[in-house]
Amino acid sequence: MEEKKDGLGVIAKWVKKHASLYEAATRHPFIESIRNGTVDISSFRRWLGQDYIFVRAFVPFVASVLVKACNETDDSSDMEVMLGGLASLNDELAWFKKEASKWGITLSDTVPLSANIRYCSFLKSLMSSEVEYTVAVTAFWAIEAVYQDSFAYCLEEDSKTPEELKETCARWGNEEFGEWCCSLEEIVNRRLQKAPDEVVQKAEAVFLRVLELEVEFWDMSRVGI
Ligand SMILES: Cc1ncc(CO)c(N)n1
């Protein structure tokens, strides 16, 4: 009831409070360059190879959130939302392989760059059973929301996204994925509303860390330019 006073959930409040960092993560120069059609294809290729490595590390993290949802949640529908996320990663890995071959990228030769290694170790740290479900699911939401928001922006009506990148943008920018992110956000809001202060503080710190890591991840696309 309390959160309804101003109609905003905790997440919406955090996005407002940390607007400049949220914007840095979702309106990064790499994303802007896709949207205005000036994207450097070697940057796109670098991002694609790195993101495949990231998604492989993301799978066990999402599985760990699913396990926490089964053990800790007060609402049995949480598990289904987590399972939906895990299932879509199955398609995503197949898509990466197909897309990489289209661009002539050999995924097995792709070496993770340092920002990617840092992000993957952060995911690993969140898999510990010491990390509360509320904190882990906040990270899960933030990771997905940054991509949803960034790529949906590239598909807005006035965008000049190159035709050959539209499918990539639609992977994360599509409406269905947007709705799924909203379901996840509702779960996070519900959990945060009931959580002790100490857990809420941890979740906020994790949210901010995800945003920083996302900025560094996009920055990798510029290596060597
Ligand atoms: C770096 C990064 N963040 C978020 C997502 C969303 O799944 C992704 N594929 N890669």
Ligand as a Chemical Component Dictionary entry (heavy atoms), coordinates in Angstrom:
data_LIG
# 
_chem_comp.id                   LIG 
_chem_comp.type                 NON-POLYMER 
_chem_comp.pdbx_formal_charge   0 
_chem_comp.three_letter_code    LIG 
# 
loop_
_chem_comp_atom.comp_id 
_chem_comp_atom.atom_id 
_chem_comp_atom.alt_atom_id 
_chem_comp_atom.type_symbol 
_chem_comp_atom.charge 
_chem_comp_atom.model_Cartn_x 
_chem_comp_atom.model_Cartn_y 
_chem_comp_atom.model_Cartn_z 
_chem_comp_atom.pdbx_ordinal 
LIG C1 C1 C 0 26.052 -7.422  -21.431 1  
LIG C2 C2 C 0 24.643 -7.897  -21.551 2  
LIG N1 N1 N 0 23.721 -7.384  -20.723 3  
LIG C3 C3 C 0 22.444 -7.797  -20.793 4  
LIG C4 C4 C 0 22.056 -8.749  -21.712 5  
LIG C5 C5 C 0 20.605 -9.151  -21.780 6  
LIG O1 O1 O 0 20.377 -10.476 -21.917 7  
LIG C6 C6 C 0 23.047 -9.272  -22.563 8  
LIG N2 N2 N 0 22.759 -10.202 -23.504 9  
LIG N3 N3 N 0 24.327 -8.822  -22.455 10 
# 
loop_
_chem_comp_bond.comp_id 
_chem_comp_bond.atom_id_1 
_chem_comp_bond.atom_id_2 
_chem_comp_bond.value_order 
_chem_comp_bond.pdbx_ordinal 
LIG C1 C2 SING 1  
LIG C2 N1 SING 2  
LIG C2 N3 DOUB 3  
LIG N1 C3 DOUB 4  
LIG C3 C4 SING 5  
LIG C4 C5 SING 6  
LIG C4 C6 DOUB 7  
LIG C5 O1 SING 8  
LIG C6 N2 SING 9  
LIG C6 N3 SING 10 
# 
